Amino acid sequence: EYVVTGGNAAVTASNVLIQPQTNHGGAAAQTKRVEQATLFITRDGKRVREYRYNNDYGGYMARNLSVGSEHVVSHGSDAAGAEIVQMVHQASRGIIWFVTSRNSLIGLTLDNDTQTIAWHRHTIGGTDASINGITVIPNSSGTFDDLYISIKRTVAGSSVHYLEKIGGDFDHTTLKNTSTDDDDQAWFADSAKRVKV
């Protein structure tokens, strides 16, 4: 990892200054800016590093966010070659989502204020489901970032593709909700569609 500057001026062909900072190398997965850091996947595809400036060190460092959590990426009987292939950031939740080469959806809850680094694995329901890709899009009011997952499923012997959304958390003010409005009820299902009649 390098820092490229023009000294005390704009970068030009005659004053470019390239300074090495760390030597981990990155995978082809797109990096993500999260707060004052840049997250990247190491070239072996197994670790996530947080690249940020450190005042005590006087330069950039790449902290390993995967310490003690390698089993989340590499799990299962045939996971020796598992690698992270895609990364997106769901800012409204403080979660970085990953897809692995072994078709797993994993998340990293990252909160620098509380020093929280929490990895979690998410099972995709259904038979013969595989993840094509993920993305994060703000909802229509702009108050929450929805995670969308493109999934291939086998339905009645045929391969079909769905765009599925993991929306906001269900939050109700009373423990026992007596509302008869469908939109006011908790509703959790794998690959389902709600139809009003």
N, C-alpha and C positions, 0 to 999 in steps of 0.2 A: 504494500500500500504506500502511496506517495502523496506528497503535497506539491502542487505546481503553482509557482508564483512568478511575478515579474520583478521581484525585489520589492522596491517601494513604489513601483509604477505598474501600469497595465501590462499584461503579458503580450510580448511581441516576439517575432522570430529571432531578434537579436538579444533579448534579455531574459529568456525563459530560464527559470531556476527549478530544477526537479530535485526534491529531497526525499529520500526513503524514510518511512516512519516505522512500519511493521512489516513482517515477512511471511504472513500466513497465506496469502493468495485467495482468490475468490472463485466461486463456481459461476456458471452461466446464469443462474437465477437472478432476477432483477433485485437490486438493493432497495432498501426503504429508509427514508428519513423519518425518525421517530424522536420527537423533541429536539435536543441539541446533538443527537448522534445519528450515525448512519449504520444500519444493520446490514450485514452481509452473510452469506453462506460460505463456509470455507471450501477450498477447491476439492476436498474429498466428499463434500455434500453432507457431512454428518454433524457439523457444528454451526452454531450461530454466534457471530461475534458483533460486539457493539464498538464501533469506531468513533472515538471522541477525543477532544483535546483535554489534556490533564495538566493543570497548572503546576502541581508538585513535580511532575516529570519534565515539564517544559516542552512537551510535544504531544503527538497523538498516540493513543494506545488502543488496542483492540481486545477488550475484555471478553472472555469466553462465557456466554450466557448458558451454555449447555453442560457445564460442570455438574456431574452427578445425575444428569438426565438423559444420557445417551440411550438408555433403554426405551425412551419414548419414541425416538426415531427408529431405532433398530429393535424391533420386537417380532415375535412369532417364530415359527420353526424355519422359515426360509427368508430371514431378514438380514442375513450377513451382508448383503450388498445394498441394503436400503439407503437411499439418499434423499435429501430434500430437493425437490425440483421446482417448487413455486412458493412465493411468499407474498402476502398482502397484509395491510395494516388497517384494522378496524379501530379508528381513533376514538369513537364515542364509547367504546368498551375498554380501551387500553389493551387490546389483544392483537398479537401478530399471528396470523393463520398460515399454515404450511400444508402442502400436499407432498407426499413422499412417492418415490418410485415403486413402492409396494402398495400403492393405492390407499394410503392412510391419510386422514385429516387430523392434524394435531394443532394445538394452540399454545401460545406463550403469553400469559398475562404479565405485563411489564409495567411497574409503577415505581419510578425513581423516588417519589416523595416518601413512600413507605418501604423502599428497598425490596419490593416484591418481585420475585422471579419465579413464576409458577407455571410448569408445563402440564398440559392435559391432552389426553387422547379422546377422539370422538368417533364412535362407531356409526357407520352409515347403514341404516336398516334396509331390509329387503334381500332378495336372493340375487346373486350375481350382479351386484351393483359396482360400478367403477366410476371414479372421479375423472372428468375430462379437464376441469380447471375451476378456479375460484376467482371472485372479484368482490370488491366492496363498493357500494353505491349509496349515497345519502338518500334517506326516505324523502317523500314528497314535501314534508314540512321542514326538512333540513335539520331536524333535531336528533336524528339517530342514523348511524351507518349500518345498512343491512348487508349481511354476507350472503352472496349468491353463489350457488354451487351448480355447475353443469355436470349432470350425472347420466351415465348410460345404465339402463336397467333392462332386464329380460322380462317381458310381459307377454303371456300367452305364446311363448316360444319365439317371439320376435324381439330384436333389440330396438329399444326406444330411448330417446334422449329427452331429459327434463331439465328445466332451469328451476332450481329449488332455492327458497329463501329461508335463512335463519333470521327472524326478525327480532324485535325488542323483547325484553323480559316482560312476563305478565305480572302486573303489580296492581293489587286491589286493596282498598282501605280497610275492608273487613275480612275476618278469617273465614266466615261462612257467607258466601256471595249468593244472594237470593234473586238476583236479576234474571229476567227471562230474555234479555237481549243477547243474541248469539255473539255479538262483538264484545260483550262484557263477560265472557266465559273463557277460562283457560282452555287451550286447545293444542295438543301436542300430538303429532303424527309424522311418520316418514312418508314423504312423497304423496301428500293428500291435497285435495282441493275442496274448499267449503263452497257450497252452492246454496243460496237462499231460495226458498220456494214460497 
